[in-house]
Amino acid sequence: MSMRWIRFSPVVFIGLFSTALFSFVFSPQITTAITAQKAKTVAFIALKRGSDGFNLYTVQTNGSSRRQLSQKLSVSPTVLWSKNGRRLAFVSNNTNIYVVNADGSRLTQVLSESDCKASTFSIAWSSNDQKLVFTRHCDGATYDTPGSESLYVSDTTGTKGTKLVQRWQEGGIPAKSDISSFLYLSPNGQQVVFFKDKNIYKMNTDGSGLMELSHAPGEYPSQLIWSPDGRQIAFSYGKYPNQEIYLLNVERKTLTNLTNEPQKQPYDGILSWSPNGTQLAYYHDQGGNRPGTRLDIYLLDVNRGTVKNLTQKPGEYSTLTWSPNGKEIAFANGDFSQRKLYTMNINNSNMTELAPQLPPSRIDGLSWSGDSQQIAFIIEDKSNQKSDSRSILYVVNRDGSKLTKLSKTEDLFTSEPVWQP
């Protein structure tokens, strides 16, 4: 939106400024309205006391306008907003997929397939938000039977509008080898990549355009993630713990070892792309008797190949999450059940502890608001030492101010906070 400049005389300007200041300071209605405008919406799943399963909810960040979007569907921790923020897609009972409008209307089942052992889903909305693309991994029903990887496309009008694009088999006796990795969806839902026969392949999600991209350094990556613009893919490979980080350029079909130092240990393939797709944050194992416990956070420039140590103090870092503006990283530090929440400025490595008033505990589900000003997170409540301890949803400003509890008293567990675009 362009900005139009209007010229005022000094007297008029002072008068307008005084009037505006008086209204702002002395008008509670205006103050309330401004506060309400700043409230954003977060979707999450929660299990209420006495309930028989998790359900999907939305709530504004000032604690108001809580809305329940599902009933008795046992929502799984896979929830995704459409890019226009008008609909949500989610997994139910680890077997079914639904879409629903942000106001709770038009709840529609788009996949109903119960014949799957240990199912794992990934979901992506197409760029125009008209279609939903999803993959499903299933283990073999027995040791002898193969598992499967399936690719679906749905127009979200119902199960009849969902098409199985292709199904691959893997494992079993005798072994099937249609595929040797999960299916990895691009951010815009238009492409999928996978490993097979020590090669990396790309295919359009409508089933067309199968293409070999590169020879793979091994059969199965520990983690593979697309860059936000969908042009590059980062993954780690190597016998644990000496894994290395590779970069695959999808357009040029080139594979580059970014670390190329086998003696070093990027921990367990945990990678996180910067929003502009130029940097990767990851943990770095410092060695010792307990692998994975003395870590630092490193920043890798994928264009220059340079590495920067952000933390300079080994700890037990986890849940790296970039701010959408790419200026900060949020993370937890500490033992699994004794974590504290921090943000770090990537330019000067300044750390800020968020929510210091909360005791150290397990922290999950870090999620930045789209304007990079707030963070939602889940923390285990240790105030009750009974077996029915709770997990609580909070939101806090990026500078640590205005910690707000969004869970209700009847919420036993909460998870998967995701901000409405």
Secondary structure, 3 states (H helix, E strand, C coil): CCCCCCCCCHHHHHHHHHHHHHHHHHCHHHHHHHHHHHCCEEEEEEEECCCCCCEEEEEECCCCCCEECCCCCCEEEEEEECCCCCEEEEEECCCEEEEEECCCCCCEEEEECCCCEEEEEEEEECCCCCCEEEEEEEECCCCCCCEEEEEEEECCCCHHHEEEEEEEEEECCCCEECCCCCCEECCCCCEEEEEECCEEEEEECCCCCCEEEEECCCCCCCEEEECCCCCEEEEEECCCCCCEEEEEECCCCEEEECCCCCCCCEEEEEEEECCCCCEEEEEEECCCCCCCCCEEEEEEECCCCCEEECCCCCECEEEEEECCCCCEEEEEECCCCCEEEEEEECCCCCEEEECCCCCCECEEEEEECCCCCEEEEEEECCCCCCCCCCEEEEEEECCCCCCEECCCCCEEEEEEEEECC
